[in-house]
């Protein structure tokens, strides 16, 4: 199914993010905390809390297989799509992020209309 996004500017430049040693920063967007990770010259956006036990994923790390690793129980989630790769069956919310000439933008999926298909 095709997803339609509204794009919101979250920074002028990547230097505005306060990345910790683990290359994960936290932003506040629409009263929600969102993690922004810089990994292999790309940016990724994912939920602040682990879907398993609510651990703050900003305290985790990105492993060599491109997984966000939860600091509490070591659950792993693909940084690109949020799929649980350690086998527990959870799903981590992710958002598309784009670096453009006029800034860095996050895509928030539009909802509404018949079954969420129309806005």
C-alpha positions in Angstrom: 0.0 0.0 0.0 1.2 3.5 -0.9 1.9 5.7 2.1 1.5 9.5 1.8 3.6 11.7 4.0 3.6 15.2 5.1 7.2 16.4 5.4 8.3 18.6 8.3 11.6 20.4 8.6 13.4 19.4 11.8 16.8 21.0 11.3 18.7 23.3 8.9 21.8 21.0 9.1 22.9 17.7 10.6 25.2 19.7 13.0 22.1 20.9 14.9 21.5 17.4 16.3 23.3 16.7 19.6 24.6 13.2 18.8 25.8 11.2 21.8 28.9 8.9 21.5 26.5 6.2 20.1 25.5 8.5 17.2 21.9 8.8 18.5 20.3 12.1 19.2 16.8 12.9 20.5 14.5 15.6 19.1 11.1 16.7 20.3 8.5 16.8 17.5 4.8 17.5 18.1 5.2 16.8 21.8 6.9 13.4 21.1 10.5 12.4 21.6 12.0 10.8 18.4 15.5 9.3 18.1 17.6 10.4 15.1 20.6 8.2 14.4 23.6 9.0 12.1 24.9 5.7 10.7 27.1 5.1 7.7 26.6 8.7 6.4 22.8 8.4 6.5 20.2 9.6 9.0 17.4 7.5 10.4 14.4 8.3 12.6 12.8 5.9 15.1 10.7 5.7 18.2 12.3 6.9 21.5 11.0 3.9 23.5 11.6 0.2 22.8 8.2 -1.5 22.1 9.1 -4.3 24.5 9.7 -2.7 27.8 9.8 1.0 27.1 13.6 1.5 27.4 14.9 4.8 26.0 16.6 3.7 22.8 18.8 6.8 22.8 20.8 4.9 25.4 21.2 1.9 23.1 23.5 1.6 20.1 23.6 0.7 16.4 25.3 -2.6 15.7 27.4 -3.7 12.7 24.2 -5.2 11.1 22.4 -1.9 11.1 20.2 -2.7 14.1 19.1 -0.5 16.9 20.0 -2.4 20.1 17.8 -1.8 23.1 19.9 -1.0 26.3 17.6 -3.1 28.6 17.3 -6.5 27.0 19.3 -6.4 23.8 16.3 -6.6 21.5 17.4 -5.6 18.0 15.4 -3.6 15.3 16.4 -2.9 11.7 17.2 0.8 11.6 15.6 1.1 8.2 12.2 -0.5 8.7 11.8 -1.2 12.4 11.5 -5.0 12.0 12.6 -7.0 15.1 15.7 -9.0 14.0 16.3 -10.8 17.3 13.2 -12.9 17.0 10.8 -11.6 19.7 8.2 -10.3 17.2 8.1 -6.6 18.2 8.1 -3.7 15.7 9.8 -0.4 16.2 8.1 2.7 14.7 10.3 4.4 12.1 9.9 7.5 10.0 11.5 8.4 6.7 14.0 11.2 6.9 15.5 13.3 4.0 18.4 15.6 3.8 17.6 18.3 1.2 19.3 21.5 0.1 17.1 23.5 2.4 17.3 21.3 5.5 16.5 18.0 7.1 12.9 16.7 6.9 10.9 13.9 8.6 7.9 12.3 6.9 4.8 11.8 9.0 2.3 9.5 7.5 -1.1 11.1 6.7 -4.2 9.6 8.2 -7.8 10.1 7.4 -10.5 9.4 4.9 -11.7 6.0 4.0 -9.4 3.5 5.8 -6.7 6.1 5.9 -6.3 6.1 2.2 -7.4 9.7 1.5 -6.7 13.0 3.2 
